């Protein structure tokens, strides 16, 4: 069946090893869009962190979409929320308390801010704020309230700390929430219904598309659900082994314009 929507992860997939959009990638995406194919960037970032790449790709408007916060939200590029699976206040209390027990840095992301509960914030939080273009604010747990729209919680620390604590996260938490390691220094925690796969399925259905009409391209564990959902699941050559096993096709690496290669093969050929 003809592919009508391409969902593309950003880091390690859309961007090359220099964290840049390569000319070949821009050219292939532009050609696909000229054929009427929707291109949807899917990421752990908020919409503000996607905007620079959308601008380079010349994608904008209220009929174009992005999957943000690892599937916690589907938004139009004008910011309207189409789907929303956020954390509850009880989820916040549970995950924040666990961060203290595990001795790991913690943060909450909303659509307009990153909140940290440690005064000595992790350097990876500082880098994340810069990357996704969100301000960072220190807030004690007592200052949080039930009205806050919390897209995701994160354990953020040095890779050796994340490696130590990931096996210590209780099975009960993993049963009630979606817990995924998206980077060596990030463990992300979201609503159980929040995943790139669920978000992509919801968006496709709202556009009256079937899974067979969808291609998903990714490299990391947080891309697994969308690669399994899509009729054409594509793993990057630089991707994790589990992602490659789940995919129908393994493209070239992000250093070798793997996204452009996959689009040429399945959409433009």
N, C-alpha and C positions, 0 to 999 in steps of 0.2 A: 504494500500500500504506500502511496505517496506521503512523504514526510512533510507535515505542515507546521510543526513547532520543534525548535531545537532549544533544549535547556542546557546551559553551559556554566559549569563551575568557574570561579575566577582564579583563585590562587593555585598555582601548579597546573592549571589547565588553560584558561584563556590567556593568562600572562606567561611570558617566557621566563627563562632562568634569571633575567635581569629585572623581573617584575614589570615588564613593559608589554604593550600590545604590539605585536609584530605586524609589519605591513601586509604580509600574506594572510594573516588572520583577519585583518580589517577588510581586505579585498574579498575573501571568501564569504564572510558574514554579509557584506554589502550585496554580493551577488545573490545569496540565498534570499535576502529580504526583497530584492528586486523581483524574485520569482513568487513573492507573496508569502514566504515562510516567516512565521513569528520567531524571533530570537529572544529568549528569556534568560537573563543572567541569574544564576541561583547561587546563593552565598550565605555564609555566616554573618556577613556584614549588614549593617543597617543601610537604608537607601542612600544616605549621605556618602557612604563608602563606595557605592556603585557608580555614582554620578559622573566621576571623571572618565570612566570607561564608556559609559553611555554617550557622553559628549563626543568622544573620539569615534564612536561607531555611528554617530548621527541618529541615535534612537531616542525619541522623546514622545510625550503626549499621553492622553488619557486612555488610549486604546493599545498602549504598549505596557508590558508588565515586568516586574522583577520579583523573584522569590528571595526574601531576606530573612535574617536571623535563623539560618538553617531550616527554613520551612515554618517558622512560627508565624510568619506573615507572607501574604501575597499582596502586592501593592501595584497600583498603576504608577506610571512614572511621574505623575502629578501628585503622588502621595496618598491617594485614596486607598483605604484598606479593603481588599476584596475578601480575604480569609484571615482569620486571626486565632491562633492557639497560644495563649499566654500562660504564665505561671500564676498560681494563686498566692495569697499572702502566706498561707500555711506552708506552701512549697518553699517560699523564701526563708521562712523561719527554720525549717528543717535543714535546708542545704547550707544556710549560713552557720548554724550551730555545728554542723558536721565539719565545716572548714576549720573551725576552732579546734575540734578534736583531732583532726588530721594535720593541723599546723600547716595550712596551705593558704595562699592568698585567694581572695574571693572578690567577685564583682557581679553587679547586675547591669544589664543593658536595657535601655528603653529606646524609643524612637529618637529621642533628642539628647540623651546623656548616658555616660557610664558612671555608675555609683560604686565606690569602693567602701568596704567596712574596716579596712586596715589603714591606719595613718601612714605607715611606711609602705606605700603601694608598690606592687611589683613593677620592675622595669618593662615587663611585657605588657602591662596595662598601659603604661606611658606610650609604648610603641603602638598599641592597638588604637588608642585615642587619636594618635596622629594619622594612622592608616585609614581609619573609618571616619575621620573628621567629626568626632564627637568630643565635647568637653568632658572632663573628669571631675567628679565631686566626691569628697569624703562625707559619709553619712553614717551615723551610728544606727544599729538595728532598731533602736527605739524611735528613730526619726522616720522610719518607713511606715506606710499606712496601706490599708486595703484598697484604696482608690488608685494606687499606682499601677500603670500598665507595664508589667515586667515581661519583656520578650524572652529573655533567657538569663540564666545564672552561669557563671564560669568559675572554675578553679584555674588559676593563672599563676604559673611559677616556673622555676628552672626545670628543664627536662628531667633531671634526676629526681626532683621532688614529685613531679607528675607520675613518673614511673613507679615511685614508691607508693603513692596513695591510690593509684587506680585500682589496685587489687583489694584495697581496704574499703572501698565504697560498698555499703551493705546491699545485698541482693534485693531487699525490700524497697530500697530507693530506686534501683534499676527496674523493678517491676512496676513502680508507680509513675516513674518519669522516664523520659528519653535521655539517656546518658551516652555521649559519644566523644571520643578523643579526636579532635579535628586538626591538631598540630602537636608536635612534641611538648609544647608548653601550654596547651589548652585542653581542658575537659569541659565540654559544654553540656548544660542541663536544661531541658525544656519540657514543656507539656508533652505527654505521651503521644498526643495526636500530631505533634509538630515534627515533621521530617521533610526533607526535600521531596521524597517520594509522594507523601500524602498531599503536600502543597501542589506538586506538579499534576497529580491526578485531579485535584479539585479545580485547578486552573483549566486543565484540558477539558474537563467536563463542562465547565462554564462556557467554553468556546465551542462546545459540541464536537470535540475531537475524541477519537479513541486512542488507546495506548499505541496501536499500530501506526498511528500518524505522528508519533512523538519520538524524537531522538534525544538522548541525554548523554552528556560527555562529562567525565569527572576523573579524579585521581585518588581521592582519599576516602576513608571509611564513612564520612558524613555524606558521601555521594552514592553510597551503595543502594539506598532505598529508591532513588530516582532511576538509577541504572537498571535495577530489577523491574521497576514499573514500566519503563519505556519499551516500546516494541523493538527499538534499536538502541541498545545500551553500549556505549563506547567507553573503554578505559584508556587513559593516557599511557604511553610507553613508560613514563616515569611514575606510574601509579602504584598503589599498594597491591600486593598479591591477591588479597580477597576481592578487590575491585576488578582485577583482570579476570579472575575466575568467574565472576558474576556477569561479565560483559559478553555480548555477542561478537565484539570486535575489539582488538587492541590496536590503537593507532600509534603514530610516532610520538616521541616525547614532546614536551612543551618547548624544548630547545630546538626541535626540528619542525615546528609549526604543525603539531599533531592535530589541533582543532581544524585548521585549514584542510589538512589531508583527509580527515573524516568527512567534512562537509563536501569536498570535491567528490569523494567516493560515493556517498549516499544521497546527496541532494543535487549536485551540479552535473554529475556524469551523464 
